[in-house]
Every structure is written in structure tokens, then in C-alpha cells.
């Protein structure tokens, strides 16, 4: 279930859905910038061996005032993909990518300071996460079929995230990633941002991993935010570029160039958002954070549910460490369903 491309400049990657949280979802967008060319796709990515449930993916859209509205609508219509999961069809969000690019910027004009209360809320109580469990609307990570765990120079498993700030599906996924990783370590210097106003589910409030730090005794986290949410010409401003090793992961598991892309120790991948960003539509960062501890809220069901899936996959590359998390009945059950 991977798509890969050569990057000349950050191009938009697409996002589609593995498990559809909504039965009638608008077409979506994938963001990312592996290749410098504009890509918009109508089909799903190739899946790795033993791929799991479908997911919401997004690619960069081409922003051009010269393109007739009719053509834009036609492209969006062709990007509706239907996948079959567990014997039932679930609509996947279409993917669109943005072409163009530029030099990497040292400054990100698309981020803002994150309220302390928002950052603190990412440490969701274990009791809440256990109560949420594994909602059927959430997309599970897929097994890659690889035998070797990807480790950093320090010997710890590596979790790699690649996305872009303009992408609404990346906006949704970052919340779940941050909640999951907060169980294994500590973030600092997280920023606030939002998806682009030109995108479907515009201005989705979220976090940015750009220039953030993460410390954990169990794993290393390598995030890449390829582009900002600021339009420059017919593209979004380039922010970061994946390293050669990260580009190799993309080529191996995400050949279609979809984002968000999450690789968990080379053993599991999430390509696209784990839930629909429509859950977050119209909510502020503080409102989203404020619902994370309420297991009955739609926000917690989506974000915490996705975080549980990611958490279970992480425990399978950390050697089921820490045991307090891995031995949780909820996490152990999810891990079993992932084929651990």
C-alpha cells in the first residue's frame, strides 16, 4: 500500500481511507512532496504484504486560478475510490496533489504557538483510552511483511511520519500520533497549525511537528513536514525534505506518494488518515484537546481510537515495552488483531 515518487520539489501526495469513518465523505486530498511534479491520482496505492484496513489519504492539490471550475470538479469526481474491507465497501477519500515547489524555508509562517493546555491534553488518561478501545470507524495499521525492525543509531525502533501542513488528513492524523507517542515519551516545542483554506475540510486545526523534539526510552520519532499551509505560486511553500533513508521508506511502502505516511519500525504502516477529518471540522485546537479525555465524544472516539491502534503497533516493535501499556487488555487485543 505504498506509493513512491522522485522528489524534485515537494509535490502533493494524496490521502485515501482505509476504514471510512463516514459513509458519505467528500473527496479528499493527499498532500506531500516527494517528487517535484504535480500528481493527482484516481487509484489506491499498491499495498504491502498482508495489508490491513483501508485509510484516508491525501495528496497535494494543484492550486491554479487558470483551471476552469468544471475541470476541477471533474478531477475531484474521478478521485473517488471504493475499496472493499472485511466484505463491505467503504468509500475512500480521493487524493489530490500539488505540483511545484521551491527552496526549503527556515521559517514556517503557517505555525502558531500551541496553548499549554492543548499540549497537556495530549497525555490522555489510560482509563479514557481503554474506554474508547478500537472503534470500527478507525483505520488500523497494516503489516508490511518485513522481518527486520528499523532501528536508529541508538538501537531504538524508529517511527517515521511524513506529511504536510496544508493537508487536512495529515491534520487529523497528527492528533492521533501525538496522543499515541505521548504514552511512550515526551514532546516539546510542538506548534499549532491548520490545513489550508483551499482544501477540502479547510482550516482543520491541528499540531505541527516542525522543529519539535521528542524524547523516549523506547523509540525514536522522525517527523517530516514537507510543506506549509501557505500558497506560493501554484504550490505550497516547501518546508522540509525527507532524508535519503526516509525517501527509501516512501519508495518501498508508499510508491504512490500519499500522505500522511506513518512507518512504525518498518513492521507496520499507516498510509492516509486513520479517521475522517470531518470529525474536527469547525473545532478549535482547544475544543479538540478538551474532548480527548471524554471517551463518549466523537473526537475522542476518532483520535483516541486511532491512537490505540498506533500504540498497539508500536508495542510490537519495542518488544512489548513498556509492559504497563503492552499488557493492557485493550492494547493486547488490538495487537493480536494486527497479526502480532
C-alpha angles and dihedrals in degrees: 000000000000138000125193136186140174113257121225090155130351105288126190118266125203133242129209136168133263098180111020115222092192127045092214110037125169116240111277139205136241121214135197144106118235100129124031092232126093113253132184118173137197099195137064122259124261109272126230119237115294092010117190134212124337121263144201109264134180141194134191114278122221108248109208129148089201094066111095115243090236091059092047091053090048092053092049090050093053091052095067107114127190118205129186116233126177091343095308129092118241123189114240122211113252120246130230130177135203121228129208126051141179145203119326112265123225090203127057111209090182098070132082135188113284116232112246090235091058093052092047092051090062088077093078115191114259089233090060093048090049090050092052093048116164111331115204090234092065124091117235124218116260125232115244096205091234117142099204124072114227108240134184127232088274091058095248121128114262125230111197125197125187122182144119134245096236092058116098092201090054087048090057095043096050091065092055093044092050093049092048095046091046087069091061103036148339134286125210132182095022112166134206123243141149138221118265120284089228092062134086109271087024124210094011104183116235149131129279123220091200108131092350122139129222127193125191136153089215108047148003122240120209113185126183123192102192099190143008127239090252119107116228113182106314095336143053118264113269113245111168137358126214118250120247089263092050091047088053090055090052092049091049102045106013106039092156093062099239124162147242091051122182123182116190109200092314089287101088134024136192112201110188129001120318091223140014116284087216086084087071098042113134095004125123122228089255092050091051092047091046092059097049093089094048105086093194095056119101089234094056092043089056104036100033091041091053090044090056091054091049091045092054091051091049093053088058092061096040093058090257091302131187092036091204088069101032093051094051107119091231096050093041090052093050091047089054091051089051089061096253 
